């Protein structure tokens, strides 16, 4: 064994001690730096987090405000139901992710196990309904129709239903007073999403995970006012989660009530008459297509002439908004959205757009007069009008010789408008327009408020279309590639149209101007737009912004913010022209195209003015239009593939007026039976218990 000198051993020991000291010092320095970082630099942040780790919050949902009709009758309010919900957080911790529990729950509730299991899935682009589109941390409602026996079984055997709750909950109720569904106007609710929570985090109206959000209709427009603010109570808890004290509490603030201009009684009549008119139209035979009319959809608008407020607005097909309460089922969702449903979620009064046909002639009559054609001048009304090898005919109308513009409105003579529009097109330069064409017919339509949204307080309104020169250019740029690819000179009708559009689609052609003059071609309007136009003629020429909301009233009923009528402008007509058109539209009822539907109407007592419209649609049956007004109201009805204006829509519009004014078939008035002989101006008295 080798002997190590004492001095060498000592040196090695000293080296090791130095190394150990360096290591220990480094560790102490690192620990000290970390303590400084935690306690000094980020001390407050971690202190706050530590506090949060020892508090829990309990959310008390705010009671959503009611939506009321003009008399104070609830159209949408709340009711308490027994709701069975599942905690996705708890279920996800189970080995089978809660499948056994949900299957057992489905058996108790009498539901399809697959549908119950699917209902707790999170929605994404690939997940079909049913699924949950709200926050994954919020209880997911399984049913809001649990019976007392079902709730007792769940509660008494809670160990068999972990993650499942059964509690009385305030849910939305769409009351349908007087059987007025009002579904597309009211809209519906669904749970708030995480994305919406994040976006609204720093706003003046942030969402909580328990919130229900308006998705359409008035529920969406006035969501902030209706929603109120949920209450939150923070509890101090120990490490075991036991409550040791209350930190702070904010009481829930109920939402405000929204009073509307809707009269539920008139709404019910409008819905019933629209549906009845569509049923009756289907009995009629279309000689052009050799089958009965389909009458597949329709809409009606009842508007106060002097304010633009909506008294009734119905769209068909319709649906029950209560289907969305507590989460919509897969069956109901499919019925509302599949192709065969004809999309009842659409509000066709503001989202359905179609060629207006002859009810558009009040616009082109005004344009003609403003372009220099006297209203009482004489213009030829032959049975047809030819341009080159193309012939444009009167729709079911004979020739009347030389007549005035007023008479052309009365008997709906198309060829008078063809001739004037054609002359104006030529004055503007024809196919090669001059630098600044007058474009009276297009300019006047814009001045009537067409081609843009009316601004009604309902979401997703469409603008319609005025197919002027700029629209032609824009549409050509967007479509020319497809037209030039698919067009054939000697192909099918569609291929020939594509071929012609590829060559001249950016030009305003003679046929375009002629068709436009009677509300055909590429012209599109909504029923609401035309109700606004006819209301403006009724009141002397003022266009109003249509509105459904009339006032927002505080939860206790002590204060109200009135939503005043808003004027948008004036029609492009003087008083004399307005009176001329007014008399012509009255003649439509007494002697013209609507006379056969208004026999016995008390014209002296309640002057009625109207215009019928029958719009042709490529590949479909004709669209029925009936536009009308009295001194108090404007009513416009349309039925897609419904036949003629006077034939399909006229009788239903008359029935609505009769109900409002209290008239019998002979025209005798009984004010005790009148639903709304004059527009209601006063706000209803709202009591807190009406909530």
Residue pairs with C-beta under 8 A, 6 or more apart in sequence:
38 46
54 236
54 237
54 238
55 234
55 235
55 236
55 237
55 247
56 234
56 235
56 237
56 241
56 243
57 232
57 233
57 234
57 235
58 232
58 233
58 235
59 208
59 209
59 210
59 230
59 231
59 232
60 230
60 231
60 232
60 233
60 251
60 252
61 170
61 208
61 210
61 211
61 230
61 252
62 227
62 228
62 229
62 230
62 231
62 252
62 253
62 254
62 255
63 78
63 170
63 228
63 252
63 254
63 255
63 691
64 78
64 170
64 172
64 212
64 226
64 227
64 228
64 254
64 255
65 225
65 226
65 227
65 228
65 254
65 255
65 256
65 257
65 258
65 555
65 691
66 74
66 75
66 76
66 77
66 78
66 257
66 258
66 690
66 691
67 74
67 75
67 76
67 77
67 186
67 218
67 219
67 222
67 226
67 257
67 258
67 260
68 74
68 75
68 257
68 258
68 259
68 260
68 684
68 686
68 690
69 75
69 177
69 259
69 260
69 262
69 263
69 264
69 267
70 259
70 260
70 261
70 262
70 263
70 311
70 550
70 680
70 684
71 263
71 264
71 680
71 684
72 259
72 684
72 685
72 686
72 690
73 177
73 264
74 175
74 177
74 690
75 174
75 175
75 177
75 180
75 182
75 186
75 260
75 262
75 264
76 172
76 173
76 174
76 175
76 186
76 218
76 219
76 321
77 172
77 173
77 175
77 691
78 170
78 171
78 172
78 173
78 691
79 170
79 171
79 173
80 168
80 169
80 170
80 171
81 144
81 145
81 168
81 169
81 171
81 326
82 144
82 145
82 146
82 147
82 148
82 151
82 166
82 167
82 168
82 169
83 141
83 143
83 144
83 146
83 166
83 167
83 168
83 169
83 171
83 326
84 105
84 109
84 141
84 142
84 143
84 146
84 150
84 151
84 154
84 164
84 165
84 166
85 139
85 140
85 141
85 142
85 164
85 165
85 166
85 167
86 98
86 102
86 105
86 120
86 139
86 140
86 142
86 163
86 164
86 165
87 139
87 140
87 163
87 164
87 165
88 120
88 122
88 132
88 136
88 137
88 140
89 136
89 137
89 163
90 98
90 162
90 163
91 97
91 98
91 101
91 102
91 120
91 163
92 98
94 100
94 101
94 162
94 163
98 120
98 163
99 117
101 160
101 161
101 162
101 163
101 164
102 113
102 116
102 117
102 120
103 113
103 116
103 117
104 160
104 161
105 116
105 142
105 154
105 161
105 164
106 112
106 113
106 115
106 116
106 117
107 113
108 150
108 153
108 154
109 116
109 142
109 143
109 146
109 150
111 142
111 143
115 130
115 329
115 330
116 142
118 130
118 131
118 330
119 130
119 131
119 132
119 140
119 142
119 327
120 132
120 140
121 127
121 130
121 131
121 132
122 131
122 132
122 133
122 136
123 129
123 131
123 132
123 133
124 131
128 330
129 328
129 330
129 333
129 334
130 327
130 328
130 329
130 330
130 333
132 140
132 191
132 327
133 190
133 191
133 193
134 140
134 190
134 191
134 192
134 193
134 209
135 191
135 192
135 193
135 194
135 197
135 209
136 194
137 209
138 191
138 209
138 210
139 165
140 327
141 326
141 327
142 327
143 326
144 169
144 171
144 325
144 326
144 327
145 326
146 154
146 166
150 166
151 166
154 161
154 164
154 166
155 166
171 325
171 326
172 189
172 212
172 322
172 325
173 322
173 325
174 181
174 182
174 183
174 186
174 320
174 321
174 322
174 325
176 182
177 264
177 268
178 264
178 265
178 267
178 268
179 268
179 271
179 272
180 262
180 264
180 265
180 267
180 268
180 271
181 271
181 318
181 320
181 321
182 262
182 264
182 267
182 271
182 313
183 217
183 318
183 319
183 320
183 321
183 344
184 216
184 217
184 313
184 315
184 318
184 345
184 346
184 347
184 348
184 349
185 217
185 218
185 260
185 262
185 310
185 313
185 347
185 458
185 548
186 217
186 218
186 219
186 321
187 214
187 215
187 216
187 217
187 218
187 219
187 220
187 321
187 459
188 214
188 215
188 216
188 217
188 219
188 321
188 324
188 325
189 212
189 213
189 214
189 215
189 219
189 324
189 325
190 212
190 213
190 215
190 324
190 328
191 211
191 212
191 213
192 207
192 208
192 209
192 211
192 212
192 213
196 207
196 213
197 206
197 207
197 208
197 209
200 206
200 207
205 224
205 227
205 229
207 213
208 230
208 232
210 230
211 227
211 230
212 227
213 220
213 223
213 227
214 220
214 221
214 222
214 223
214 226
214 227
216 345
216 347
216 459
216 460
217 347
217 458
217 459
218 258
218 260
218 457
218 458
218 548
218 549
219 226
220 459
221 457
221 458
221 459
221 549
222 258
222 457
222 549
222 552
225 255
225 256
225 258
225 552
226 255
226 256
226 258
227 255
228 252
228 253
228 254
228 255
228 256
228 555
229 252
229 253
230 252
231 249
231 250
231 251
231 252
231 253
232 249
232 250
233 246
233 248
233 249
233 250
234 246
234 247
234 248
234 249
235 243
235 245
235 246
235 247
236 243
236 244
236 245
236 246
236 247
237 243
237 244
238 244
253 555
254 555
254 691
255 555
256 552
256 553
256 554
256 555
257 552
257 553
257 554
257 555
257 557
257 686
257 690
257 691
258 549
258 551
258 552
258 553
259 549
259 550
259 551
259 552
259 553
259 560
259 683
259 684
259 686
260 310
260 548
260 549
260 550
261 304
261 309
261 310
261 311
261 547
261 548
261 549
261 550
261 680
262 310
262 311
262 312
262 313
262 548
263 311
263 312
263 675
263 676
263 680
265 659
265 675
265 676
266 302
266 311
266 312
266 656
266 659
266 660
266 675
266 676
267 311
267 312
267 313
267 314
269 312
269 655
269 656
269 659
269 660
269 675
270 300
270 302
270 312
270 313
270 314
270 656
271 312
271 314
271 316
271 318
273 300
273 652
273 653
273 655
273 656
274 298
274 299
274 300
274 314
274 316
274 637
274 639
274 652
275 316
276 652
277 295
277 298
277 637
277 639
277 642
277 648
277 649
277 651
277 652
278 295
278 298
278 316
278 639
278 642
279 295
280 648
280 651
281 293
281 295
281 624
281 639
281 642
281 643
281 647
281 648
282 292
282 293
282 294
282 295
283 292
284 292
284 293
284 643
284 647
284 648
285 291
285 292
285 293
286 292
286 293
286 621
286 622
286 643
288 621
289 621
293 621
293 641
293 642
293 643
293 648
294 621
294 640
294 641
295 639
295 640
295 641
295 642
295 643
295 648
296 342
296 640
296 641
297 315
297 316
297 317
297 342
297 348
297 352
297 639
297 640
298 315
298 316
298 348
298 637
298 638
298 639
298 640
298 642
299 313
299 314
299 315
299 316
299 347
299 348
299 349
299 352
299 527
299 637
299 638
300 312
300 313
300 314
300 349
300 527
300 635
300 636
300 637
300 638
300 652
300 653
300 656
301 310
301 312
301 313
301 349
301 527
301 528
301 531
301 634
301 635
301 636
301 637
302 310
302 311
302 312
302 313
302 531
302 633
302 634
302 635
302 656
302 660
303 309
303 310
303 311
303 531
303 532
303 535
303 546
303 633
303 634
303 635
304 310
304 311
304 535
304 632
304 633
304 634
304 679
305 535
305 538
305 539
305 629
305 630
305 631
305 632
305 633
305 634
306 535
306 538
306 539
306 632
306 679
307 544
307 565
307 679
308 532
308 535
308 543
308 544
308 545
308 546
308 547
308 565
308 566
309 546
309 547
309 548
309 550
309 565
309 679
310 456
310 546
310 547
310 548
311 633
311 676
311 679
312 656
313 347
313 349
313 528
313 548
314 349
315 344
315 346
315 347
315 348
315 349
315 352
316 348
317 341
317 342
317 343
317 344
318 344
319 335
319 336
319 344
319 345
323 329
323 332
323 336
328 336
334 341
335 341
336 343
336 344
336 345
337 343
337 345
346 352
347 458
347 460
348 527
348 638
349 526
349 527
349 528
350 454
350 456
350 458
350 460
350 461
350 462
350 526
350 527
350 528
351 460
351 461
351 462
351 526
352 526
352 527
352 638
352 640
353 462
353 464
353 465
353 524
353 525
353 526
354 524
354 525
354 615
354 617
354 623
354 638
354 640
355 519
355 520
355 521
355 523
355 524
355 525
355 615
355 616
355 617
355 623
356 519
356 523
356 525
356 530
356 613
356 615
356 625
357 518
357 519
357 520
357 613
357 614
357 615
357 616
357 623
357 625
357 645
358 395
358 412
358 414
358 518
358 519
358 611
358 612
358 613
358 614
358 615
358 625
358 645
359 519
359 530
359 611
359 612
359 613
359 625
359 626
359 627
359 636
359 645
360 518
360 519
360 523
360 525
360 613
361 408
361 409
361 412
361 417
361 518
361 519
361 611
362 409
362 533
362 534
362 537
362 581
362 585
362 611
363 441
363 444
363 445
363 448
363 450
363 519
363 533
364 417
364 420
364 421
364 441
364 444
364 517
364 518
364 519
365 375
365 405
365 408
365 409
365 581
365 584
366 444
366 448
366 571
366 572
366 573
366 577
366 581
367 440
367 441
367 443
367 444
367 445
368 405
368 417
368 420
368 440
369 375
369 405
369 573
369 577
370 440
370 444
370 572
370 573
371 420
371 424
371 438
371 440
371 441
373 379
373 405
373 420
375 404
375 405
375 406
375 577
375 580
376 404
376 405
376 406
376 580
377 404
377 405
378 402
378 403
378 404
379 402
379 403
379 404
379 405
379 408
379 416
379 419
379 420
380 401
380 402
380 415
380 416
380 419
381 394
381 399
381 400
381 401
381 402
381 403
381 407
381 408
381 411
381 413
381 415
381 416
382 399
382 415
383 393
383 394
383 397
383 398
383 399
383 415
384 391
384 392
384 393
384 394
384 415
385 391
385 392
385 393
385 414
385 415
385 418
385 419
385 422
385 514
386 392
387 422
387 510
387 511
387 514
390 511
392 414
392 415
392 418
392 511
392 514
392 515
393 414
393 415
394 412
394 413
394 414
394 415
395 412
395 414
395 614
395 616
396 614
396 644
397 411
397 412
397 413
397 414
399 415
400 407
400 411
400 413
403 411
403 413
403 416
405 416
405 584
406 580
406 581
406 583
406 584
406 587
407 413
407 584
408 416
408 417
409 581
409 584
409 585
409 587
409 588
409 592
409 611
410 584
410 587
410 588
410 591
410 592
410 593
411 592
411 593
412 592
412 593
412 611
412 612
414 518
417 517
417 518
418 514
418 517
418 518
420 517
421 441
421 513
421 514
421 516
421 517
422 510
422 513
422 514
424 438
424 440
424 441
424 513
425 508
425 510
425 513
425 514
427 438
428 434
428 437
428 438
428 439
429 437
430 510
431 504
431 507
431 508
431 509
431 510
433 469
433 508
437 469
439 468
439 469
441 513
441 516
441 517
442 466
442 467
442 468
442 469
442 516
444 572
445 451
445 466
446 452
446 466
446 468
447 569
447 571
447 572
448 533
448 536
448 543
448 571
448 572
449 529
449 532
449 533
449 543
449 568
449 569
450 464
450 466
450 525
450 529
450 533
451 463
451 464
451 465
451 466
451 468
452 463
452 464
453 461
453 462
453 463
454 461
454 528
454 529
454 532
454 545
454 546
454 568
455 461
455 545
455 546
455 566
455 568
456 528
456 545
456 546
456 547
456 548
457 547
457 548
457 549
457 563
458 548
461 526
461 528
462 526
464 524
464 525
464 526
464 529
465 471
465 522
465 523
465 524
466 523
467 512
467 516
467 521
467 522
467 523
468 508
469 508
471 522
472 505
472 506
472 507
472 508
472 512
473 506
475 505
475 522
476 501
476 505
476 506
477 506
479 501
479 505
480 501
480 502
480 505
480 506
482 498
483 498
483 499
483 501
483 502
483 505
484 498
484 502
486 494
486 495
486 498
487 495
487 496
487 497
487 498
487 499
487 500
487 501
487 502
488 495
488 496
488 498
488 499
489 496
489 499
490 496
491 499
511 521
512 521
512 522
515 521
516 522
516 523
519 525
519 613
519 615
520 615
520 616
527 636
527 637
527 638
528 546
528 636
530 625
530 627
530 636
531 546
531 627
531 634
531 635
531 636
532 543
532 544
532 546
532 634
533 543
533 571
533 627
534 609
534 611
534 627
534 628
534 629
534 634
534 636
535 544
535 629
535 633
535 634
536 542
536 543
536 544
536 571
537 571
537 578
537 581
537 582
537 585
537 609
537 629
538 609
538 629
538 630
538 631
538 634
540 575
540 578
541 570
541 571
541 573
541 575
541 578
542 567
542 569
542 570
542 571
543 567
543 568
543 569
543 570
543 571
544 565
544 566
544 567
544 568
545 565
545 566
545 567
545 568
547 563
547 565
547 566
549 563
550 562
550 563
550 683
551 560
551 561
551 562
551 563
551 683
552 560
552 561
552 563
553 559
553 560
553 561
553 683
553 686
554 560
555 688
555 691
556 688
557 685
557 686
557 687
557 688
557 690
560 683
562 683
571 578
573 581
582 609
585 609
585 610
585 611
585 629
586 603
586 607
586 608
586 609
588 594
588 595
588 609
588 610
588 611
588 612
589 595
589 598
589 601
589 603
589 608
589 609
589 610
590 598
590 603
593 612
593 645
593 646
594 610
594 611
594 612
594 626
594 645
594 646
594 650
596 646
597 646
597 650
597 651
597 654
598 608
598 610
598 650
598 654
600 665
600 666
600 667
601 608
601 654
601 667
602 663
602 667
602 668
602 669
605 667
605 669
606 630
606 631
606 657
606 661
606 663
606 669
607 630
607 631
608 628
608 630
608 657
609 628
609 629
609 630
610 626
610 627
610 628
610 629
610 650
610 653
611 626
611 627
611 628
611 645
612 625
612 626
612 644
612 645
612 646
612 650
613 623
613 624
613 625
613 626
613 627
613 645
614 622
614 623
614 624
614 625
614 643
614 644
614 645
615 622
615 623
615 625
616 622
617 623
617 641
620 640
620 641
621 641
621 642
621 643
622 641
622 642
622 643
622 644
623 638
623 639
623 640
623 641
623 642
624 637
624 638
624 639
624 642
624 643
624 644
624 645
624 647
624 648
624 649
625 636
625 637
625 638
625 645
625 649
626 635
626 636
626 637
626 638
626 645
626 646
626 649
626 650
626 652
626 653
627 634
627 635
627 636
628 634
628 635
628 636
628 653
628 657
629 635
630 657
632 677
632 678
632 679
633 657
633 660
633 679
635 653
635 656
635 657
637 649
637 652
637 653
638 649
639 648
639 649
642 648
642 649
657 663
658 664
658 665
659 675
660 674
660 675
660 676
660 677
661 669
661 674
661 677
662 669
662 670
662 671
662 672
662 673
662 674
662 675
662 677
663 669
663 670
664 670
671 677
